[in-house]
Amino acid sequence: MAHSEQSGDLERNKNLVRQILNAFNSGDTSVIPQVLSERIIDVLPMHGMTDQGQLPTLRRVQQEIINDHTAFPDTVFKEEDIMAEDDRVILRWSMTGTNTGPLFGREPTGRKVTTFGYEMVRIQDGKIVEHKDDGGATLVDVLRQLGWLDEEMLKLVRLLP
């Protein structure tokens, strides 16, 4: 493959990941079926989806976007770093938002949170077919900032048995 062709593929792969980041910013879940494969392998499943734990990954991601936007309507996800090589993309992001809506059945705190995380994906045929993330560290950080880092909550979001 020519260098410019490979470079174009890498940019397309990065843009695919950026589409998901934009969905988290806008709250628009319609792009998810266009960018995630129905057979996606979620190596470290997204945490905090207790009532949606049995949902297929595409629907679970859509529900996570909805939940985030309900809890943090002013949420801003920012691309900090993005790297692509072959069929893989790594995104390091930051997020700020104010908890003005309910989350995990708890009333809003009005607190502003700032956190960060990363996503590693593999892309095949123009869709994300494999996903890995920080394994819940981001969720723990958000819970800590909201003052909700208690045993009851950690069990609810399946971070404790």
C-alpha positions as CSV (number, residue, x, y, z in Angstrom):
1,M,0.0,0.0,0.0
2,A,1.3,3.4,-0.9
3,H,2.2,5.8,1.9
4,S,-0.5,8.3,1.1
5,E,-3.1,5.6,0.8
6,Q,-2.1,4.2,4.2
7,S,-2.1,7.7,5.7
8,G,-5.7,8.2,4.4
9,D,-6.8,4.9,6.0
10,L,-5.3,6.0,9.3
11,E,-7.1,9.4,9.2
12,R,-10.4,7.6,8.3
13,N,-9.9,5.3,11.3
14,K,-9.2,8.3,13.6
15,N,-12.3,10.0,12.3
16,L,-14.4,6.9,13.0
17,V,-13.3,7.2,16.7
18,R,-13.9,10.9,16.7
19,Q,-17.5,10.3,15.6
20,I,-18.2,8.4,18.8
21,L,-16.5,11.2,20.8
22,N,-18.8,13.7,19.1
23,A,-21.8,11.5,19.9
24,F,-20.9,11.7,23.6
25,N,-20.6,15.5,23.2
26,S,-23.9,16.0,21.4
27,G,-26.0,13.2,22.9
28,D,-26.9,12.0,19.4
29,T,-26.8,8.2,19.4
30,S,-27.7,7.7,15.8
31,V,-24.1,7.4,14.6
32,I,-23.4,4.3,16.8
33,P,-24.8,1.6,14.4
34,Q,-22.8,3.3,11.6
35,V,-19.4,3.1,13.5
36,L,-19.7,0.0,15.7
37,S,-19.9,-3.5,14.3
38,E,-22.8,-5.5,15.6
39,R,-20.3,-8.2,16.5
40,I,-18.0,-5.9,18.4
41,I,-15.8,-7.5,21.1
42,D,-15.9,-5.4,24.2
43,V,-12.8,-6.7,25.9
44,L,-13.3,-4.5,29.1
45,P,-17.1,-3.9,29.0
46,M,-18.3,-0.5,29.9
47,H,-19.1,-0.2,33.6
48,G,-21.9,1.4,35.3
49,M,-24.7,0.0,33.2
50,T,-26.4,-2.2,35.9
51,D,-29.9,-2.1,34.4
52,Q,-28.6,-2.4,30.9
53,G,-26.0,-5.1,31.6
54,Q,-27.6,-7.6,29.2
55,L,-28.0,-5.3,26.3
56,P,-26.1,-5.8,23.1
57,T,-23.0,-3.6,23.0
58,L,-24.4,-1.1,20.4
59,R,-27.5,-0.5,22.5
60,R,-25.4,-0.3,25.7
61,V,-23.2,2.4,24.2
62,Q,-26.2,4.3,23.1
63,Q,-27.7,4.0,26.6
64,E,-24.4,5.2,28.1
65,I,-24.5,8.3,25.9
66,I,-28.1,9.0,27.0
67,N,-27.2,8.4,30.7
68,D,-24.2,10.7,30.5
69,H,-26.2,13.5,28.9
70,T,-29.0,13.1,31.4
71,A,-26.6,13.3,34.4
72,F,-24.2,15.9,32.8
73,P,-26.1,17.9,30.2
74,D,-23.2,20.4,29.8
75,T,-20.7,17.6,29.3
76,V,-17.6,18.3,27.1
77,F,-15.4,15.4,25.9
78,K,-12.2,16.6,24.4
79,E,-9.6,14.7,22.4
80,E,-6.3,15.0,24.1
81,D,-4.3,12.5,22.0
82,I,-5.2,10.2,19.1
83,M,-2.9,7.7,17.5
84,A,-3.5,5.2,14.7
85,E,-1.4,2.4,13.4
86,D,-2.6,-0.3,11.0
87,D,-6.1,-1.2,12.1
88,R,-5.9,0.2,15.6
89,V,-6.6,3.6,17.2
90,I,-5.9,4.8,20.7
91,L,-7.8,7.9,22.0
92,R,-6.9,9.7,25.2
93,W,-9.8,12.0,26.2
94,S,-10.8,14.4,29.0
95,M,-14.3,15.2,30.1
96,T,-15.8,18.0,32.2
97,G,-19.5,18.3,33.2
98,T,-21.8,19.4,35.9
99,N,-24.0,16.8,37.6
100,T,-27.4,18.4,37.2
101,G,-29.4,15.3,36.4
102,P,-30.0,12.0,38.1
103,L,-27.3,9.2,37.9
104,F,-27.5,5.6,39.1
105,G,-30.8,6.4,40.9
106,R,-29.3,9.2,42.9
107,E,-30.2,12.9,42.9
108,P,-27.9,15.4,41.2
109,T,-25.1,16.9,43.3
110,G,-24.6,20.1,41.3
111,R,-20.9,19.3,41.4
112,K,-18.6,19.8,38.4
113,V,-16.4,16.9,37.5
114,T,-13.3,16.6,35.4
115,T,-11.9,13.3,34.4
116,F,-10.0,11.5,31.6
117,G,-9.8,8.1,30.0
118,Y,-8.7,6.2,27.0
119,E,-10.2,4.0,24.4
120,M,-8.3,1.4,22.2
121,V,-10.2,0.1,19.2
122,R,-9.6,-2.2,16.3
123,I,-11.2,-1.3,13.0
124,Q,-12.2,-3.7,10.2
125,D,-14.2,-2.9,7.0
126,G,-14.9,0.7,8.2
127,K,-16.4,-0.3,11.6
128,I,-15.0,-0.7,15.1
129,V,-14.8,-4.5,15.8
130,E,-13.0,-4.5,19.1
131,H,-12.9,-2.1,22.1
132,K,-10.8,-1.8,25.3
133,D,-10.9,1.0,27.8
134,D,-9.6,1.9,31.2
135,G,-11.6,-0.7,33.0
136,G,-13.7,1.5,35.3
137,A,-11.0,3.9,36.6
138,T,-12.9,6.8,35.0
139,L,-16.1,5.8,36.7
140,V,-14.4,5.5,40.1
141,D,-13.0,9.0,39.6
142,V,-16.4,10.5,38.7
143,L,-18.0,8.7,41.7
144,R,-15.3,10.1,44.0
145,Q,-15.8,13.6,42.7
146,L,-19.5,13.3,43.3
147,G,-19.0,12.1,46.8
148,W,-20.5,8.7,46.0
149,L,-17.5,6.5,46.4
150,D,-19.2,4.1,48.8
151,E,-19.6,0.3,48.9
152,E,-23.3,0.5,47.9
153,M,-22.5,2.4,44.7
154,L,-19.4,0.3,43.9
155,K,-21.6,-2.8,44.1
156,L,-24.4,-1.1,42.0
157,V,-22.0,-0.3,39.2
158,R,-20.4,-3.8,39.5
159,L,-16.9,-2.7,40.6
160,L,-17.2,-4.7,43.8
161,P,-18.7,-8.2,44.1
